[in-house]
Amino acid sequence: MSTIEYSSWAVDLAEVGPVYPLQGWEVLMVILGVVFWLGWHVIQHRRETKELQQQVKDYSKQSASHNIEQY
């Protein structure tokens, strides 16, 4: 079953033209991927910093002594 006029791929692909979807969008997709990746790291850093600051805030010397003596 062929959806294009070629019945065989044994031809020069330079003459066939685009052989995959979204031809020409590679640069934009790379840029979007890098922006998403960096954004994820920024969000993750902020969440972890907030979580660690909350743990430091909840820390008390008495509870630390109790936990140390427990073990």
C-alpha positions in Angstrom: 0.0 0.0 0.0 1.5 3.3 -1.1 0.2 6.7 -0.2 2.6 8.5 -2.6 3.4 8.0 -6.3 6.6 6.0 -5.5 6.3 2.3 -5.5 10.0 1.8 -4.6 12.4 3.7 -2.4 15.4 2.6 -4.6 15.7 6.2 -6.0 17.9 9.2 -5.3 16.3 10.7 -2.2 17.6 14.2 -3.2 15.1 14.1 -6.0 12.2 12.8 -3.9 12.1 15.7 -1.6 11.1 15.6 2.1 10.7 12.1 3.4 9.7 12.9 6.9 7.1 15.2 8.5 7.7 18.7 9.7 10.7 19.2 7.4 12.4 22.5 8.2 11.2 22.7 11.8 14.3 21.2 13.3 15.9 24.4 14.5 12.6 25.6 16.1 12.1 22.2 17.8 15.7 22.3 19.2 15.2 25.8 20.6 11.9 24.8 22.2 13.5 21.7 23.7 16.3 23.7 25.2 13.9 26.3 26.6 11.8 23.6 28.1 14.8 21.9 29.6 16.2 25.0 31.1 12.8 26.0 32.4 12.4 22.7 34.1 15.7 23.1 35.8 14.8 26.6 37.1 11.4 25.3 38.4 13.0 22.3 40.0 15.7 24.4 41.7 13.1 26.8 43.1 10.9 24.0 44.4 13.9 22.2 46.0 15.2 25.4 47.5 11.8 26.1 49.0 11.6 22.6 50.4 15.0 22.8 52.0 14.3 26.2 53.5 11.1 24.8 55.0 13.1 21.9 56.5 15.7 24.4 58.0 12.9 26.5 59.4 11.3 23.4 61.0 14.6 22.3 62.5 14.9 22.6 66.2 17.9 21.7 68.4 15.7 19.7 70.8 14.2 17.5 68.0 17.7 16.9 66.6 19.0 15.8 70.0 16.1 13.5 70.4 16.6 11.9 67.0 20.3 11.5 67.6 19.7 9.8 71.0 17.0 7.6 69.5 19.7 5.9 67.3 
